[in-house]
Amino acid sequence: VVRVPFAVAGTIGATATDVSRAWYAEEPYRVIGADIQVGTAGTTNSTTVDINKGGTTMFATKPTLASTVAASTTPFTADNSVSLALNDKVTIDVDAVQTTAAIDLYVTLYIFPTRYLYL
């Protein structure tokens, strides 16, 4: 399994698109899941991120942190049919924020190189 990290420094106080670096797939991958953490948990409502492939969400259930929670307790599973082709662009959006904003967002995407399926 390959881990692809994304980070957003500072207060996560507003929704936005393309909030972190873009990552391009170096080879075909199967998307396994993702998790999110924050340096300081927010309160009231949830922080929700959207992980996109070419601008389209990859997750039926988007990774979310509830009020006062700093780390996802279980990995979020991608849809079974989600894969990445060579040079697919992966970006991160913030879809929902907490009233008292979380600080320092970390998103990890877990992927599996499909070439290993044929060993």
Stockholm file with secondary structure:
# STOCKHOLM 1.0

chainA/1-119         VVRVPFAVAGTIGATATDVSRAWYAEEPYRVIGADIQVGTAGTTNSTTVDINKGGTTMFATKPTLASTVAASTTPFTADNSVSLALNDKVTIDVDAVQTTAAIDLYVTLYIFPTRYLYL
#=GR chainA/1-119 SS CEEEEEEEEEEECSCBSSCSCCEECSSCEEEEEEEEEEEECCBSSCEEEEEEETTEECCSSCCEECTTCCBCSSCEECCTTCEECTTCEEEEEEEECCSBCEEEEEEEEEEEEGGGGGC
#=GC SS_cons         CEEEEEEEEEEECSCBSSCSCCEECSSCEEEEEEEEEEEECCBSSCEEEEEEETTEECCSSCCEECTTCCBCSSCEECCTTCEECTTCEEEEEEEECCSBCEEEEEEEEEEEEGGGGGC
//
